[in-house]
């Protein structure tokens, strides 16, 4: 990656995400470029790779036709014990991949959430804890980490939950809250945060997409074929609860 390209990419990432249109010949080259960009934005030496995946797995079916908006690894809304926390995610389309029919959905959190009024931070934290213990994937030891943006919004409103829960719906799995994109759009609109500011990126072969999980939620429109995409998640391994609360407070800035 050239110095000018790295500088331009870093500027984009500071705003939430950057689509690097340079064609990288290998996944290794893409990950080197990813770290160059991230290190120019965030010189935190404690950042490390906490997850690496092929999406969908090579030995498996194609993905379903959409993916709900989420934050990788979840936001520690009510931390209770050390946990891995994602900060940045990189997506790479292999140089020899066939043209994709899938688009990555990106929603910048502050412009979305600032569309309505929210209670102060202390009240939000109380609402998250109450929601997590009654309706979210709460663990009495680990606390409450939430990846679904819809659940974060539902908890923040303080209203009676309508989304299915792993606690209350037998067999339910996180990420299956909605049966269609239209249903997800309707959910957010009814809560005063319509998704009409959503942006989509379709990665061409060899291209790279990097985003900050504290600033952007992401999902997908369209199906991916097995082995189509490489994902690397960079963050903090086994963060202590106090450190997780600091990350949560950065995330909550979007509500203000």
Secondary structure, 3 states (H helix, E strand, C coil): CCHHHHHHHHHHHHCCEEEECCCCCCHHHHHHHHHHHHHHHCCCCCCEEEEEEEECCCCCCCCCCEEEEEEEEEEEEEECCCEEEEEEEEEEECCCCCCCCCEEEEEEHHHHHCCCCCCCHHHHHHHHHHHHHHCCCCECCCEEEEEEHHHHHHHHHCCCCCCCCCCCCCCCCCCCCCCCHHHHHHHHHHCCCCCCCCEEECCCCCCEEEEECCCEEEEEECCCCCCCEEEEEEEEEEECHHHHHHHHHHHHHHHC
